[in-house]
């Protein structure tokens, strides 16, 4: 009897990896949901829709992008973390993995444990923008100082890269005091800027560039060295503002329970897709520089930027009211 029980236990233990292998061999066997925590037309949405078709072709199943905006992308991220159908993935931004846990004490997911990191997709600096009748360069910051807290700036929410970046910028420019106004997504930030409801914002190049070219907004500088995405826009350092080096990025992930074979299929497919000249150009045209990465490379970036964001949040006393 003991021998029989032991044999059954061994058989059951062996069946688990075999079942996972079978799942991976047959995966995906139906359309995949790709959740985005921001509205249609936002920069994460643009990146998600750029990779959806080629990734679907590589995997042999269509990928359906679903927008689930709210809580700076955390609603969609939580849906991915808790997904149990093996066919739900997500496109997330920096904050969902690097700063949300510190900002949201009751965050319903653990960024370090609840996801299968698959690949970075693309990165971009942020662009400081304002109304077209404002001066450029250092003169802009002189005007902003004089305005004090009568000016305001927009972001996609407390703890977003745009918010943390602006608070960092304020700490580097004494007397800069614009008030933060959160919005649901960057398209709404742009609408507020165009209508004069806010006077400045740090937004991704993909949203800034068309309006800059149309003369509807002015770009003051980028939060990096000179970027190929907007080569005509100087770094903020040229206006005397140093040590404001931030990027926004988007990444592909799945729930931690996703089988290893399925994860491998996804990372291999992403590696090929991100080499595609067509995909890279489409991302570039939308204001992204294609990156692609291994899961290990993605985790390293998350760890490094988590430390940076923690310092910004702690130093500047950023909390959710």
Buried (B, 14 or more C-beta within 10 A) or exposed (E): EEEEEEEEEEEEEEEEEEEBEEBBEEBBEEEBBBBBBBBEBBBBBBBBBBBBBBBBEBBEBBBEBEBBBBBBBBBBBBBBBEBEEBBBBBBBBBBBBBBBBBBBEEBBBEBEEBBBBBBBBBBBBBBBBBBEEBBBBEEBBEEBBEBEEEBBBBBBBBBBBBBBBBBBBBBBBEEBBBEBBBBBBBBBBBBBBEEEEBBBBBBBBBBBBEBBEEEBBBBBBBBBEBBEBBEEBBBBBBBEBEEBBBBBBBBBBBBBEBBEBBBEBBBEBBEEBBEBEEBBEBBBEBBBBBBBBBBEBBBEBBEEBBEBBBEBBEEEEBEEE
